Amino acid sequence: MANNTVEKLTPTRVKLSITVTPEDLKPSIAHAYEHIAQDVQIPGFRKGKVPAPIIDQRIGRGAVIEHAVNEGLDKFFREATVEHKVRVVGRPSAEITQWPNEKDFSGDLLVDVEVDVRPDIELPSYDGITVTVDAVETDEAAIDEELERLRARFGTLVPVDRPAAKGDFVELDLVATIDGAEIDRAEGVSYEVGSGELLEGIDDAIESLTAGEDTTFRSSLVGGDHAGSEAEVSVTVKAVKERELPEADDDFAQIASEFDTIAELRESLSERVAQQSVFTQGSAARDKLVETLLEKIDIPVPPQLIEDEVHNHLEGEGRLEDDAHRAEVTEASEKQFRTQVLLDTIAEQADVQVSQDELSQYLIQSASQYGMAPQEFVEALQSSNQLPALVGEVARNKALAIALGKVKVVDTNGKAVDLSDFIVTDDEAEADAEAAEAPAEEKPAKKAPAKKAPAKKAAAEKADAETAAKPAAKKAPAKKAPAKKAADSAE
């Protein structure tokens, strides 16, 4: 490869001018002859054994060149991005400005590739940044609430002859119609009144009904082919049940836990509440630190990349004409992009390394969230080439843990918050980097630290832009017929 250049078009887009010499193109030319020989059928020659001169005569060298370029273009683009340290975030668009000579394959191949890239940003100083989170206390009320949840798990549902009330469980039959036409039906649905997990407006509709009564209400559908459409819903209450909770006594403690007394169970719940409180504060601190850093720097966003993401999202939901929702999704996509750029930059500057143990832990967490076995989850990621995306997500989590260790975190009472389980110190980050650089036989076994935050579901849903990016050459001049088409005509 020779004389590749990069031109910055905008803070988020560049043009790579790639020069491919005849020598660089030679392996792709050889592969092109092999592939065309497999496709074409010429009397007197076995499939795959057609010599190059016959292909030149029957198919033409123009088809060979086009096949070679289409095959090698991605490789040439990747080499150019590595050479110029271009951090690709979008799908490239390639235009061939000069083809090699058809007669003898002499002359350079010249290609211009435009692609969205990660913008360069300057991180703000962490000095003076204080993140404030809500104060939490492990009081008796919090322990009582945790105990109530545990009692609810061991409660029993008892039918009652009265109108349904918040907290009751009801058995429902539902029929949804639009303009008089039935579009959906569900029978025997179990629903907790007041949970808001079924249909908008259903709680108001059924809260005064007893078993055997019915009513209708209008609601916006949230799934299926008619998602977003307003329908008239007929609901019949088949049964109303209230939950009877077991007494909070020693007998209950022995049934619901490994403890003999309710006092011991409450002490254990106190420890659990304290742990949950720290986790809540840690998660809040992470989110607020990201918000604080994003407010301090301007991170440009590639318009086309965001537009494509928003279009795909709305198309999947069947809501392309919903302008209000489009604005919401656009705002969320832009914020996600800025957050990733911020954390990727922190990770680069801190030389963050992701160990196999850390990646494995993250995969196990993510698989659990999707209700999949870890191996099944990994195979799904590999088939869609999304493992690099998860590596990037782990690195971002680690980068945020490093940044969190450099700022002051207090609660709303002004008390310093101990988030040692949520941070990575500079010494730890440096040790990780050194371990990653050491030869395999010298690397110490390292358990993935518990301080890494749980994986986000979105991580496995978004394809890695860099691995997905592959330039597609604009159509060649008419004289260069595609190899397959030429092969078909030769038959």
C-alpha positions as CSV (number, residue, x, y, z in Angstrom):
1,M,0.0,0.0,0.0
2,A,1.3,3.4,-0.8
3,N,0.5,7.0,-0.5
4,N,-2.8,6.7,1.5
5,T,-4.1,10.0,2.8
6,V,-6.8,11.1,5.1
7,E,-8.8,14.3,4.9
8,K,-11.0,15.6,7.8
9,L,-14.3,16.7,6.3
10,T,-16.1,17.4,9.6
11,P,-15.3,16.6,13.2
12,T,-17.1,13.3,12.7
13,R,-16.4,12.4,9.0
14,V,-13.2,11.8,7.0
15,K,-12.3,10.9,3.5
16,L,-9.6,8.3,3.0
17,S,-7.8,8.4,-0.4
18,I,-6.5,4.9,-0.9
19,T,-3.8,3.9,-3.5
20,V,-3.5,0.2,-4.3
21,T,-0.5,-0.7,-6.4
22,P,-0.5,-3.6,-9.0
23,E,1.6,-5.5,-6.5
24,D,-0.9,-4.9,-3.7
25,L,-3.8,-6.0,-6.0
26,K,-2.0,-9.1,-7.3
27,P,-3.3,-11.6,-4.6
28,S,-6.9,-10.4,-5.2
29,I,-6.4,-10.9,-8.9
30,A,-5.3,-14.4,-8.3
31,H,-8.3,-15.1,-6.1
32,A,-10.6,-13.6,-8.7
33,Y,-9.4,-16.0,-11.3
34,E,-10.0,-18.9,-8.8
35,H,-13.5,-17.8,-8.0
36,I,-14.5,-17.1,-11.6
37,A,-13.2,-20.5,-12.6
38,Q,-15.5,-22.1,-10.0
39,D,-18.5,-20.2,-11.3
40,V,-18.1,-20.5,-15.1
41,Q,-18.7,-23.6,-17.2
42,I,-16.7,-23.9,-20.4
43,P,-16.8,-27.0,-22.6
44,G,-13.6,-29.0,-22.4
45,F,-12.6,-27.7,-18.9
46,R,-13.5,-29.1,-15.5
47,K,-15.2,-26.7,-13.1
48,G,-12.5,-24.8,-11.2
49,K,-9.8,-25.8,-13.7
50,V,-10.4,-23.1,-16.4
51,P,-7.0,-21.5,-17.1
52,A,-6.6,-17.7,-16.8
53,P,-6.1,-17.1,-20.6
54,I,-9.5,-18.8,-21.3
55,I,-11.2,-16.7,-18.6
56,D,-9.6,-13.6,-20.2
57,Q,-10.9,-14.6,-23.6
58,R,-14.4,-15.7,-22.6
59,I,-15.2,-13.5,-19.7
60,G,-12.8,-10.5,-20.0
61,R,-10.2,-9.0,-17.8
62,G,-12.6,-6.2,-16.8
63,A,-14.7,-8.7,-14.9
64,V,-11.6,-10.1,-13.3
65,I,-10.5,-6.7,-12.1
66,E,-14.0,-5.8,-10.8
67,H,-14.1,-9.2,-8.9
68,A,-10.7,-8.6,-7.4
69,V,-11.5,-5.0,-6.3
70,N,-14.8,-6.0,-4.7
71,E,-13.1,-8.8,-2.9
72,G,-10.1,-6.8,-1.7
73,L,-11.7,-3.4,-1.0
74,D,-12.5,-4.1,2.6
75,K,-9.0,-5.3,3.3
76,F,-7.5,-2.2,1.7
77,F,-9.9,0.0,3.7
78,R,-9.0,-1.7,7.0
79,E,-5.3,-1.3,6.4
80,A,-5.8,2.4,5.6
81,T,-7.8,2.9,8.9
82,V,-5.1,1.2,10.9
83,E,-2.3,3.3,9.2
84,H,-4.1,6.6,9.9
85,K,-5.6,5.5,13.2
86,V,-9.1,6.2,12.0
87,R,-11.8,5.2,14.5
88,V,-14.7,4.1,12.3
89,V,-18.2,4.4,13.8
90,G,-20.4,4.2,10.6
91,R,-20.7,2.4,7.3
92,P,-18.2,3.6,4.7
93,S,-19.1,4.8,1.2
94,A,-16.5,4.1,-1.4
95,E,-16.0,5.5,-4.9
96,I,-13.4,4.2,-7.3
97,T,-11.8,7.1,-9.1
98,Q,-9.2,5.1,-11.1
99,W,-9.2,1.4,-12.2
100,P,-6.1,-0.6,-13.2
101,N,-5.5,-1.1,-16.9
102,E,-7.6,-4.0,-18.3
103,K,-4.9,-5.1,-20.7
104,D,-2.1,-6.0,-18.3
105,F,-3.4,-5.0,-14.8
106,S,-0.9,-2.2,-14.7
107,G,-1.6,1.2,-13.0
108,D,-2.8,1.9,-9.5
109,L,-6.3,1.4,-8.2
110,L,-7.5,4.7,-6.6
111,V,-10.4,4.7,-4.1
112,D,-12.0,7.5,-2.1
113,V,-13.8,6.3,1.0
114,E,-15.9,8.6,3.2
115,V,-16.9,7.3,6.6
116,D,-18.2,8.6,10.0
117,V,-15.5,8.5,12.7
118,R,-15.3,9.0,16.4
119,P,-14.6,12.7,17.1
120,D,-11.5,13.8,19.0
121,I,-12.4,15.3,22.4
122,E,-10.4,16.8,25.3
123,L,-11.5,15.4,28.6
124,P,-12.3,17.9,31.3
125,S,-10.3,18.0,34.6
126,Y,-11.7,15.8,37.4
127,D,-10.5,18.4,40.0
128,G,-13.3,20.0,41.9
129,I,-16.0,17.6,40.6
130,T,-18.4,16.6,43.4
131,V,-21.2,14.1,42.7
132,T,-24.1,14.2,45.0
133,V,-26.4,11.2,45.5
134,D,-29.4,10.6,47.7
135,A,-28.7,9.7,51.3
136,V,-29.9,6.2,52.3
137,E,-30.4,4.8,55.8
138,T,-30.9,1.3,56.9
139,D,-33.9,2.1,59.2
140,E,-36.6,-0.1,60.5
141,A,-39.0,1.0,57.8
142,A,-36.6,-0.2,55.0
143,I,-36.2,-3.5,56.8
144,D,-40.0,-3.8,57.2
145,E,-40.5,-3.2,53.5
146,E,-37.9,-5.9,52.7
147,L,-39.7,-8.3,55.1
148,E,-43.0,-7.5,53.4
149,R,-41.6,-8.5,50.0
150,L,-40.4,-11.8,51.5
151,R,-43.8,-12.4,53.1
152,A,-45.5,-11.6,49.7
153,R,-43.4,-14.4,48.0
154,F,-44.8,-16.9,50.5
155,G,-48.3,-15.5,50.5
156,T,-51.4,-17.3,49.2
157,L,-54.1,-16.0,46.9
158,V,-57.7,-16.3,48.3
159,P,-60.8,-15.6,46.3
160,V,-62.9,-12.7,47.6
161,D,-66.5,-11.5,46.8
162,R,-65.9,-7.8,46.5
163,P,-64.7,-5.2,44.0
164,A,-61.1,-5.4,42.9
165,A,-58.7,-3.1,44.7
166,K,-55.1,-2.1,44.3
167,G,-52.8,-5.1,45.2
168,D,-55.5,-7.7,44.4
169,F,-54.9,-10.3,41.7
170,V,-57.6,-10.7,39.1
171,E,-58.3,-13.2,36.3
172,L,-59.3,-11.4,33.1
173,D,-60.7,-12.1,29.6
174,L,-59.7,-9.3,27.2
175,V,-60.9,-8.6,23.6
176,A,-59.5,-5.6,21.6
177,T,-61.3,-4.2,18.6
178,I,-60.5,-1.4,16.2
179,D,-63.5,0.1,14.3
180,G,-65.6,-2.9,15.3
181,A,-63.1,-5.5,14.0
182,E,-61.5,-7.9,16.6
183,I,-57.7,-7.6,16.4
184,D,-56.7,-9.5,19.6
185,R,-58.1,-11.7,22.3
186,A,-56.6,-13.1,25.6
187,E,-58.3,-15.3,28.2
188,G,-57.4,-16.2,31.7
189,V,-54.9,-13.4,32.1
190,S,-53.6,-13.0,35.7
191,Y,-53.0,-9.4,36.6
192,E,-52.1,-7.5,39.8
193,V,-54.3,-4.4,40.1
194,G,-52.3,-1.2,40.2
195,S,-49.1,-2.7,38.8
196,G,-49.5,-0.8,35.5
197,E,-48.0,-3.7,33.6
198,L,-50.8,-4.6,31.2
199,L,-52.7,-1.9,29.4
200,E,-53.0,1.9,30.0
201,G,-56.3,2.6,31.7
202,I,-57.0,-1.0,32.8
203,D,-56.6,-0.2,36.5
204,D,-59.2,2.5,36.4
205,A,-61.5,0.2,34.4
206,I,-61.4,-2.9,36.7
207,E,-60.9,-1.3,40.2
208,S,-64.6,-1.2,40.9
209,L,-65.6,-4.6,39.3
210,T,-66.4,-7.8,41.1
211,A,-66.1,-11.3,39.6
212,G,-68.5,-11.8,36.7
213,E,-68.7,-8.1,35.8
214,D,-67.4,-6.5,32.6
215,T,-66.7,-3.1,31.1
216,T,-65.0,-1.4,28.1
217,F,-62.3,1.2,27.9
218,R,-60.0,2.7,25.3
219,S,-56.3,2.1,25.3
220,S,-53.2,2.5,23.1
221,L,-51.8,-1.0,22.2
222,V,-48.2,-1.6,23.1
223,G,-47.3,-4.7,21.0
224,G,-48.2,-6.7,17.9
225,D,-49.1,-5.5,14.5
226,H,-51.2,-2.7,15.8
227,A,-48.7,-1.3,18.3
228,G,-49.4,2.4,18.9
229,S,-53.0,2.2,17.7
230,E,-55.9,3.1,19.9
231,A,-58.4,0.2,20.5
232,E,-61.6,-0.4,22.4
233,V,-60.9,-3.1,25.0
234,S,-63.7,-5.2,26.5
235,V,-62.6,-6.7,29.8
236,T,-64.4,-9.3,31.9
237,V,-63.3,-10.0,35.5
238,K,-63.5,-13.8,36.1
239,A,-62.1,-13.8,39.6
240,V,-60.8,-11.4,42.3
241,K,-58.2,-12.7,44.8
242,E,-56.4,-11.1,47.6
243,R,-53.0,-12.1,48.9
244,E,-52.9,-13.4,52.5
245,L,-49.5,-13.0,54.0
246,P,-48.0,-15.4,56.6
247,E,-47.4,-14.0,60.1
248,A,-43.9,-12.6,60.6
249,D,-42.8,-14.9,63.3
250,D,-40.2,-17.6,64.1
251,D,-42.1,-20.2,62.1
252,F,-42.1,-18.0,59.1
253,A,-38.3,-17.3,59.5
254,Q,-37.7,-21.1,59.5
255,I,-39.8,-21.6,56.3
256,A,-38.5,-18.6,54.4
257,S,-34.8,-18.6,55.3
258,E,-32.0,-20.5,57.0
259,F,-32.6,-18.7,60.3
260,D,-34.5,-20.0,63.3
261,T,-35.9,-16.7,64.6
262,I,-37.5,-13.6,63.1
263,A,-34.9,-11.5,64.9
264,E,-32.1,-13.2,63.0
265,L,-34.0,-12.9,59.7
266,R,-34.5,-9.2,60.3
267,E,-30.7,-8.8,61.0
268,S,-29.9,-10.5,57.7
269,L,-32.4,-8.3,55.9
270,S,-30.8,-5.3,57.4
271,E,-27.5,-6.3,55.8
272,R,-29.2,-6.9,52.5
273,V,-30.8,-3.4,52.6
274,A,-27.4,-1.9,53.4
275,Q,-25.9,-3.6,50.4
276,Q,-28.7,-2.5,48.1
277,S,-28.4,1.0,49.4
278,V,-24.7,1.1,48.4
279,F,-25.5,-0.4,45.0
280,T,-28.2,2.2,44.5
281,Q,-25.8,5.0,45.4
282,G,-23.1,3.6,43.2
283,S,-25.3,3.3,40.2
284,A,-26.6,6.9,40.8
285,A,-23.1,8.2,41.1
286,R,-22.0,6.6,37.8
287,D,-25.0,8.1,36.0
288,K,-24.6,11.6,37.5
289,L,-20.8,11.6,36.8
290,V,-21.6,10.9,33.1
291,E,-24.1,13.7,33.1
292,T,-21.6,16.1,34.7
293,L,-18.8,15.3,32.2
294,L,-21.1,15.6,29.2
295,E,-22.2,19.0,30.4
296,K,-18.5,20.1,30.5
297,I,-17.6,19.2,26.9
298,D,-19.1,19.5,23.4
299,I,-19.1,16.2,21.6
300,P,-20.2,16.4,18.0
301,V,-22.5,13.8,16.6
302,P,-22.5,12.3,13.0
303,P,-25.9,13.2,11.6
304,Q,-26.2,10.4,9.1
305,L,-25.3,7.7,11.6
306,I,-27.9,8.9,14.1
307,E,-30.5,9.3,11.3
308,D,-29.9,5.7,10.2
309,E,-30.2,4.4,13.8
310,V,-33.4,6.3,14.5
311,H,-34.9,5.1,11.2
312,N,-34.1,1.5,11.9
313,H,-35.5,1.8,15.4
314,L,-38.8,3.4,14.3
315,E,-39.1,1.0,11.4
316,G,-38.8,-1.9,13.8
317,E,-41.6,-0.4,16.0
318,G,-43.8,0.5,13.0
319,R,-43.8,4.1,14.1
320,L,-42.0,5.9,11.2
321,E,-44.7,8.6,11.1
322,D,-44.6,9.3,14.8
323,D,-42.7,12.6,14.9
324,A,-42.9,13.0,18.7
325,H,-41.4,9.6,19.2
326,R,-38.8,10.2,16.5
327,A,-37.6,13.3,18.5
328,E,-37.4,11.2,21.7
329,V,-35.4,8.4,20.0
330,T,-33.1,10.9,18.3
331,E,-32.3,12.6,21.6
332,A,-31.6,9.2,23.2
333,S,-29.4,8.0,20.3
334,E,-27.4,11.2,20.4
335,K,-26.9,11.0,24.1
336,Q,-25.8,7.3,23.8
337,F,-23.3,8.2,21.1
338,R,-21.8,11.1,23.2
339,T,-21.6,8.8,26.2
340,Q,-19.8,6.1,24.3
341,V,-17.3,8.7,22.9
342,L,-16.7,10.0,26.4
343,L,-16.1,6.6,27.9
344,D,-14.1,5.3,24.9
345,T,-11.8,8.4,25.3
346,I,-11.4,7.8,29.0
347,A,-10.6,4.1,28.3
348,E,-8.0,5.0,25.7
349,Q,-6.2,7.5,27.9
350,A,-6.2,5.1,30.8
351,D,-5.1,2.3,28.6
352,V,-7.9,0.1,29.8
353,Q,-7.5,-3.6,29.2
354,V,-10.3,-6.2,29.3
355,S,-9.3,-9.5,30.7
356,Q,-10.9,-12.8,29.7
357,D,-12.3,-13.2,33.2
358,E,-13.9,-9.8,33.1
359,L,-15.4,-10.5,29.7
360,S,-16.7,-13.9,30.9
361,Q,-18.3,-12.4,33.9
362,Y,-20.0,-9.8,31.7
363,L,-21.2,-12.5,29.3
364,I,-22.7,-14.5,32.2
365,Q,-24.5,-11.5,33.5
366,S,-25.9,-10.6,30.1
367,A,-26.9,-14.1,29.3
368,S,-28.8,-14.3,32.6
369,Q,-30.7,-11.1,31.7
370,Y,-31.8,-12.6,28.4
371,G,-32.7,-15.9,30.1
372,M,-30.1,-17.8,28.0
373,A,-27.4,-20.2,28.9
374,P,-24.0,-18.5,28.7
375,Q,-22.7,-20.8,25.9
376,E,-25.9,-20.2,23.9
377,F,-25.5,-16.5,24.4
378,V,-21.9,-16.5,23.3
379,E,-22.8,-18.5,20.1
380,A,-25.5,-16.0,19.3
381,L,-23.1,-13.1,19.7
382,Q,-20.4,-14.9,17.5
383,S,-22.9,-15.6,14.7
384,S,-23.8,-11.9,14.6
385,N,-20.2,-10.7,15.1
386,Q,-21.2,-8.8,18.2
387,L,-18.5,-10.0,20.7
388,P,-16.3,-7.0,19.9
389,A,-19.3,-4.8,20.9
390,L,-19.4,-6.5,24.3
391,V,-15.6,-6.1,24.8
392,G,-16.1,-2.4,24.1
393,E,-19.0,-2.2,26.7
394,V,-16.8,-3.9,29.4
395,A,-14.1,-1.4,28.6
396,R,-16.5,1.5,29.0
397,N,-17.8,0.3,32.3
398,K,-14.2,0.0,33.5
399,A,-13.4,3.5,32.2
400,L,-16.3,4.9,34.2
401,A,-15.1,3.1,37.3
402,I,-11.7,4.7,36.8
403,A,-13.3,8.2,36.4
404,L,-15.5,7.6,39.4
405,G,-12.4,7.0,41.5
406,K,-11.1,10.5,40.6
407,V,-14.1,12.5,41.9
408,K,-15.6,13.2,45.2
409,V,-19.0,11.5,46.0
410,V,-21.2,12.8,48.8
411,D,-24.8,12.2,49.8
412,T,-27.5,14.9,50.3
413,N,-26.4,15.2,54.0
414,G,-22.9,16.1,52.9
415,K,-21.5,12.8,54.1
416,A,-18.8,11.1,52.0
417,V,-20.0,8.0,50.3
418,D,-17.7,4.9,50.2
419,L,-17.9,3.5,46.7
420,S,-14.7,1.4,46.8
421,D,-16.7,-1.5,45.2
422,F,-17.5,0.7,42.2
423,I,-14.1,2.3,41.4
424,V,-10.9,1.2,39.8
425,T,-7.8,3.0,41.0
426,D,-4.9,4.1,38.7
427,D,-2.7,1.4,40.3
428,E,-5.3,-1.3,39.4
429,A,-5.7,0.0,35.9
430,E,-1.9,0.1,35.4
431,A,-1.6,-3.5,36.8
432,D,-4.3,-4.7,34.4
433,A,-2.5,-3.0,31.4
434,E,0.8,-4.6,32.4
435,A,-0.8,-8.1,32.8
436,A,-2.4,-7.7,29.3
437,E,1.0,-6.9,27.8
438,A,2.8,-9.8,29.6
439,P,3.4,-13.1,27.7
440,A,0.6,-15.6,28.2
441,E,2.6,-17.9,30.4
442,E,3.5,-15.0,32.7
443,K,0.0,-13.6,33.2
444,P,-1.4,-14.3,36.6
445,A,-4.9,-15.7,36.9
446,K,-7.1,-12.9,37.9
447,K,-10.6,-13.1,39.2
448,A,-13.1,-10.7,37.7
449,P,-13.7,-8.0,40.4
450,A,-17.2,-7.8,41.8
451,K,-17.1,-4.0,41.5
452,K,-18.0,-4.1,37.8
453,A,-21.5,-2.9,37.3
454,P,-24.2,-5.2,35.9
455,A,-24.3,-5.5,32.1
456,K,-26.8,-3.4,30.2
457,K,-29.3,-5.3,28.0
458,A,-28.7,-2.8,25.2
459,A,-25.1,-3.9,24.9
460,A,-25.9,-7.1,23.1
461,E,-28.6,-5.5,20.9
462,K,-26.3,-3.0,19.1
463,A,-23.9,-4.3,16.5
464,D,-20.3,-3.0,16.7
465,A,-20.0,-0.3,14.1
466,E,-16.3,-0.9,13.5
467,T,-16.7,-4.6,12.7
468,A,-19.9,-4.1,10.7
469,A,-18.4,-1.3,8.6
470,K,-17.6,-2.5,5.1
471,P,-17.2,-0.2,2.1
472,A,-19.3,-0.9,-1.0
473,A,-17.8,0.4,-4.2
474,K,-20.0,2.5,-6.4
475,K,-21.0,0.8,-9.6
476,A,-18.1,0.4,-12.0
477,P,-18.2,1.8,-15.6
478,A,-20.4,-0.2,-17.9
479,K,-17.6,-1.8,-19.7
480,K,-16.6,-3.8,-16.6
481,A,-19.3,-6.5,-16.5
482,P,-19.8,-8.3,-13.2
483,A,-18.0,-11.6,-13.2
484,K,-21.1,-13.7,-12.4
485,K,-23.2,-12.0,-15.1
486,A,-20.4,-12.5,-17.6
487,A,-20.0,-16.1,-16.6
488,D,-23.7,-16.7,-17.1
489,S,-23.6,-15.3,-20.6
490,A,-20.6,-17.5,-21.4
491,E,-22.7,-20.6,-20.6
